Amino acid sequence: MTTPQPSGPPQPSYGPYGTLNPYGGGVAGPPGTPPAFPPQAPPPPRGRRRAVAVVAGAVAALLAVGGVTWYALGGSGDGDDKPGKAPTSAAPAPSPTSSGPAGPAGPNAPDAAAAARYNKDRAPGDASVLWVRKNDIDVTTLTGDVFGPWLVGDTVVTAMYRTVTGHSVVDGTVRWRLTLDTEICKAPHLPSDDGKIVLALKERLHADMDECRRFQMIDLRTGKAGWRQKIVKEGDFDFMNDYSIAMSGGTVTAGRHGYSTGYRLSDGKQLFGRWDKSQCQPYAYAGGPKLVAAVSCPTSDPEKPREEIHEVDPVTGKSRWKYPLPVGYRVDHVLSVRPLVVSATNRAQGMHGVVVLNEDGTKRTSLKGKDQYAEGCADQSAFDGDLQRCRVVADATTLYMATAGASKVKANAIVAFDLRTGNEVRRIPGRPGRTAWPLRMDGGSLVVRMASLLGEPGSLATVAPGSTEPVDLLRVPRSAGLSESRFYDSPALYADGRYILVQSAVVGSTDAEEMKRETLLAFGK
């Protein structure tokens, strides 16, 4: 059986399950090989996903972690791997700005009793529970999504409902708290280099999500609200609000289906809008050292989308280069901005690929793997506005990604891929009863999170350059294992020798139950 090829010059092979060598050689697999997983359906809304994750967290941990198998990802259907010229953008007039509201201080001290209880039965060599924070924000809905965390100096910042809070990483005390006049509906993955962030808010308190059309800038170093700006409506069909908020080069974006707008981070002035005289339009962005856009183009067949990856100028919104994906693929996530690593999915055929691009937008390589992988992207995708929220770590030459399948009796692994060749170069074993995730780089070493499953205590480990052996930095005490497992699907930070878990949502059928939920858990020596 031959793998279908796009029109134009020959492309690297890709195809349905059972017909493609996962190393990208184009060799057919054994006849009748079943799919590794069914074609992906659109993920549930953020609130519903989080409610399921938290309420059924312990039950979900019983199941093996799902994953994807991916294949070599070639260029576009026209076979052109060279960066293309791109359209220019119009720049509508700026809107007036105003200062955001300040709020009262919240409860200051962490839960000392909980920390003492967890520390009581510590074994020799176990980490200490440094501090525990319980929820102290009353929300009016079933689920309170927690946005963040954002680490600024020695302050960890989270946001929920209409409150943004900065906690000391040292002792968990509240350093500042900002209460907004309406609910937060969207937030970026990373703050700017100087500690600023822009949140999307509803226009009225308790309004529906279709009124999520306002930006609010906040300085995370001080907790002070800055400019406020209405997200301009750029057309009659500009009513989607799953904003892709990213920051790069002094610009913050508001990408959404069919439209995109850029604002100056310093004062909220609009810098650019929808691309003028172009049928292709950006709808999601990834920020950081450069601004990368997922761009959608018209298609006559919804099962065969046409999408491109662009680097855009953060001041003008104009494209610097473009890389067309094969017809049928959508941008899924940006796993790294520099070097640029992008995952893409063909949902109609149940295929997935990861491509590495050079600085000029030409293709360097595709990752070549043989496993089921767990990118750890929290069920969000570019189409939901989140390009960067994945548990994948990269440095200049290597990308680290977890395999799927961890369970109480089976360990997963972290695979290191050479970003110059796409080949696997190292495999770091996890441990049964935990899921191994790459957390961050620390110098040349990889920091690994061994996340707790079903109450088995986890740990934080480090892997030296070139090594395959994780060495524990901090080992969670067994007395805190069950509590740690409730943070299984939540973000984690490693800062100044402290391992901090941050709950991704707060759920409670009553206010009292809601206030009992632990939201931050910090470990250290």
Secondary structure, 3 states (H helix, E strand, C coil): CCCCCCCCCCCCCCCCCCCCCCCCCCCCCCCCCCCCCCCCCCCCCHHHHHHHHHHCHHHHCCCCCCCECCECCCCCCCCCCCCCCCCCECCCCCCCCCCCCCCCCCCCCCCHHHHHHHHCCCCCCCCEEEEEEECCCCCCCCEEEEEEEEEECCEEEEEECCEEEEEECCCCCEEEEEECCCCEEECCCCCCCCCEEEEEEECCCCCCHHHEEEEEEEECCCCEEEEEEECCCCCCCCCCCCCECCEECCEEEEEECCEEEEEECCCCCEEECCECCCCCEEEEEECCCCEEEEEEECCCCCCCCEEEEEEECCCCCCEEEEEECCCCCEEEEEEECCCEEEEEEECCCCEEEEEEECCCCCEEEECCCCCCEECCCCCCCHHHCCCCCCCCEECCCEEEEEECCCCCCCCCEEEEEECCCCCEEEEEECCCCEEEEEEEEECCEEEEEEEECCCCCCEEEEECCCCCCCEEEEECCHHHHHHHHCCCCCCEEEECCEEEEECCEEECCCHHHHHCCEEEEEEEC
